[in-house]
Amino acid sequence: MRYGRIESPDGRVRDVRFEGDQVVADDNCWSFDEVRVLAPVVPGKLLYVGMNYVDHAKELGVALPEEPLLFFKPPSAVIGDSAEIVHPRESTRVDYEGELAVVIGRRARDLSPSEAIDAVAGYTIANDVTARDFQQPDTQWTKAKAWDTFAPLGPWVETDIDPADVKVETYLNGALRQHSTTSNLCFAVDELVAYASRLMTLEAGDVIATGTPAGIGPMRAGDEVEVRIDGIGRLHNTVVADR
């Protein structure tokens, strides 16, 4: 496994390495058809935010939280672009949830919202895959959220977007299912990062997924799901049955 930087205008991938807080480019450079793109980060922890769009809370029939509603997924759930989402045999309904995800760039603790963006390395796309039939009767969401392959991330980390108003869309088998913008977030990116940093130390590579808009729905084996976010690209995965 290597880290790389996409170099415009030709889109080639250059090897990079980390020296402290610095990213140093190497001489090796590859075309996209010579590399396999994995998940862009290996997070120590993945924080997800529930009910962070007004329309999503309405479709689930729940009240908006007064402060961010956080839950964890384990790093073992992470897969990258083009990897397979496994539909557990125990579940009767597995849903897609397209989201903007924040990648933390340095150790951070007790940040104010005005300090929070300085701790962000960039942004990627997340699909908060959820076994909905396990979520509804359970007061804790681990059983619904933590399965292997339930945290697709990718395709890469984009460092040059403004997260305040980007379009978030999810397509199932080519049909548009979710459509919103991050201007509809109840708690914006800077608020989420600051809030999380007051609860725990954030480390470089940690991920905070910012919530999903209305339009969630089930996926079945054989389905293709694609989350698109302006300025980042697309995260594409295929659903397969548990073997």
Long-range contacts (C-beta under 8 A, 24 or more apart in sequence): 1-38, 4-30, 4-35, 6-156, 21-106, 37-80, 37-81, 37-82, 37-154, 37-155, 37-156, 38-80, 39-78, 39-79, 39-80, 39-81, 39-83, 39-152, 39-153, 39-154, 40-80, 40-103, 40-124, 40-153, 40-154, 40-155, 40-156, 40-157, 41-103, 41-124, 41-153, 41-157, 41-205, 41-207, 42-75, 42-78, 42-205, 43-75, 43-78, 43-205, 43-206, 43-207, 44-75, 44-203, 44-205, 44-206, 45-72, 45-75, 45-200, 45-203, 45-206, 45-207, 46-72, 46-73, 46-74, 46-75, 46-77, 46-78, 46-151, 46-206, 46-207, 46-209, 47-71, 47-72, 47-196, 47-206, 47-207, 47-208, 47-209, 48-72, 48-73, 48-99, 48-126, 48-128, 48-145, 48-208, 48-209, 48-211, 49-187, 49-192, 49-208, 49-209, 49-210, 49-211, 50-141, 50-211, 51-186, 51-211, 52-185, 52-186, 52-187, 52-192, 52-210, 52-211, 52-212, 53-180, 53-184, 53-185, 53-186, 53-211, 53-212, 53-213, 53-214, 54-184, 54-186, 55-180, 55-184, 55-213, 55-214, 56-211, 56-212, 56-213, 56-214, 56-216, 58-214, 59-214, 59-215, 59-216, 64-186, 65-186, 67-187, 67-195, 68-187, 68-191, 68-192, 68-195, 68-196, 70-195, 70-196, 70-199, 71-141, 71-142, 71-145, 72-142, 72-146, 73-128, 73-145, 73-146, 73-150, 73-151, 74-146, 76-148, 77-145, 77-146, 77-147, 77-148, 77-149, 77-150, 77-151, 78-151, 78-152, 78-153, 79-149, 79-151, 79-152, 79-153, 79-237, 80-152, 80-153, 80-154, 80-155, 81-152, 81-154, 81-155, 81-234, 81-235, 81-236, 81-237, 82-236, 82-237, 82-238, 83-149, 83-152, 83-237, 84-149, 84-237, 84-238, 84-239, 84-240, 85-127, 85-129, 85-149, 85-150, 85-152, 85-219, 85-225, 85-237, 85-238, 85-239, 85-240, 86-147, 86-148, 86-149, 86-239, 86-240, 86-241, 86-242, 86-243, 87-219, 87-220, 87-221, 87-239, 87-240, 87-241, 87-242, 88-131, 88-147, 88-242, 89-241, 89-242, 90-131, 91-131, 91-133, 91-134, 92-133, 93-131, 93-132, 93-133, 93-218, 94-129, 94-130, 94-131, 94-132, 94-218, 94-219, 94-239, 95-129, 95-130, 95-131, 95-132, 95-216, 95-217, 95-218, 95-219, 96-127, 96-129, 96-170, 96-172, 96-177, 96-178, 96-216, 96-217, 96-219, 96-225, 96-227, 97-127, 97-128, 97-129, 97-130, 97-170, 97-212, 97-216, 98-125, 98-126, 98-127, 98-168, 98-169, 98-170, 98-178, 98-212, 98-213, 98-227, 98-228, 98-229, 99-125, 99-126, 99-127, 99-128, 99-168, 99-209, 99-210, 99-211, 99-212, 99-227, 100-125, 100-126, 100-163, 100-166, 100-168, 100-182, 100-189, 100-209, 100-210, 100-229, 101-125, 101-126, 101-153, 101-207, 101-208, 101-209, 101-210, 102-163, 102-189, 102-192, 102-193, 102-207, 102-208, 102-209, 102-210, 103-157, 103-205, 103-206, 103-207, 104-193, 104-202, 104-203, 104-204, 104-205, 104-206, 104-207, 104-208, 105-204, 106-204, 107-201, 107-202, 107-203, 107-204, 108-193, 108-197, 108-201, 108-202, 109-197, 109-201, 109-202, 110-197, 110-198, 111-193, 111-194, 111-197, 111-198, 112-194, 113-190, 113-191, 113-193, 113-194, 114-190, 115-194, 116-189, 116-190, 116-191, 116-192, 116-193, 116-194, 116-197, 117-189, 117-190, 117-193, 119-193, 119-197, 119-202, 120-189, 120-193, 121-157, 121-159, 121-204, 122-157, 122-158, 122-159, 123-157, 123-158, 123-159, 123-161, 123-163, 123-229, 123-231, 123-232, 124-153, 124-154, 124-155, 124-156, 124-157, 124-158, 124-207, 124-232, 124-235, 125-153, 125-154, 125-155, 125-227, 125-228, 125-229, 125-232, 125-233, 125-234, 125-235, 126-151, 126-152, 126-153, 126-207, 126-209, 126-227, 126-235, 127-151, 127-152, 127-170, 127-225, 127-227, 127-235, 127-237, 128-209, 128-212, 129-219, 130-216, 132-216, 132-218, 152-235, 152-237, 153-207, 153-235, 154-235, 155-232, 155-233, 155-234, 155-235, 156-232, 156-233, 158-231, 158-232, 158-233, 160-231, 161-230, 161-231, 161-232, 163-188, 163-189, 163-210, 164-188, 164-189, 166-229, 166-230, 166-231, 166-232, 167-228, 167-229, 167-230, 168-213, 168-227, 168-228, 168-229, 169-227, 169-228, 169-229, 170-215, 170-225, 170-226, 170-227, 170-228, 171-225, 171-226, 171-227, 171-228, 172-217, 172-219, 172-223, 172-224, 172-225, 173-223, 173-224, 174-224, 177-215, 177-216, 177-217, 178-212, 178-213, 178-214, 178-215, 178-216, 179-213, 179-215, 180-213, 180-214, 182-210, 184-213, 185-210, 185-211, 186-211
